[in-house]
Each structure stands twice: as C-alpha cells, then as structure tokens.
Amino acid sequence: MPRQFLSTVALVALAASLGACSSSRLDGPSRGSRAGLGAQAALEPVAPAMPSGPVTSAPLAPPPGASAAPIDGPPPVGTDVAVTPSTPVIAEPTYVPPPAPPVVSSGRSSVVGSWNAKDATGATCKVSLSSAPALDLYKANASGCANKDLAKVTAWDYRDGEVYLYQPGGTVTARLRQGGGALDGALSKSGASLALAR
C-alpha cells in the first residue's frame, strides 16, 4: 500500500476518535450513543443551549438610601422647552417698633453736676451740685449769682423728688422739682421762681 493512503486513513481515524471524545464531553450524552456517528459528529458545530421561555425586563430597584423618583435630565437637543416667567418673591415687611421716648433719669445721681441758674429777673449764674458729702448733705457752690441768697449756697440734698439748696447754718435757699431735664422751683425767702438747666 502506498504511504500516502496509510497516512490519510490514520488521519480520518484520528479525527473520528477526537470528534467522539469532544462531543461526549461537551454535550454530556454517553459514549455509546454518539459512537456510531463517527466523522460526521466531529464536523457538526456545537451550539450552546438557548432558553425556550419568553424573556422579560424590568427596571432595577434603586440602591439603599437613594430616591426612587426618576431624575429629570435636560431635554434632548432640538426640542422646544416652554419657559415660564418666574414670579419675584416679595418678603413680608418686618415690624419695627417706634422709638421709645427718651428715659429721663431721676434721683440724687441724676442732678449731680453743673447747672445754669436763672431767677425771676432773668439774671443767670452757675450752680454746681457735687456728690461729695458734707455732713448730712452734699457740697454745692454758686458763682456769679446776682441774687444774694443764691450766691450763699454751699450744700444741697435730694428728698422726696425735690432738690433743696442750703446756705451755711442749714437755711433752705430754694426748693426745686425735676421736670424733664431741668429743675424748676422757687427761692424760699422771696418766693420768686428759680430754674436750673444744663
């Protein structure tokens, strides 16, 4: 026999045995059922099994903690988008209370300091009421006063909402009451009006 014929027979026998081995491993049937197919089984392509039922699809559930509402993206390019004019937000007016009337302090500490005294004749002078104690009273002095009683003032006191001006020896020169930012009253001896203003 020619050598070429022998090699062809050997190749066909080898291909048949390889086809039987590979088809029995891939498809899973027993060797005996596929053994009779021979070379034809080796030439058939092996295809994976396909499912026979219908295929359905559904959207995936959102991950934990994410919102299930769809997020609207920008509209596709070329589509007409209706733009609605926005209404300006007008803030509610805030309530501003009216300014409080000025607080006029009262009491002994509110009258301490320098005052411009004016008597009934229109004469003016300076009266200073000090916070320094002088026995049971507080120190005071007057300068440039034409009224002789007012010129002698050396002490003062605050009692029951009134300011008392004293001469040496305890004589009351004048009594004045607070009214706004001024002191209004009268000289004790003559009864003439007296006003002290800042």
Helices and strands as residue ranges (DSSP letters): H 3-27, H 31-34, G 35-37, H 39-43, H 108-111, E 113-119, E 124-134, E 137-143, H 148-151, E 155-159, E 162-166, E 172-179, E 182-187, E 193-197
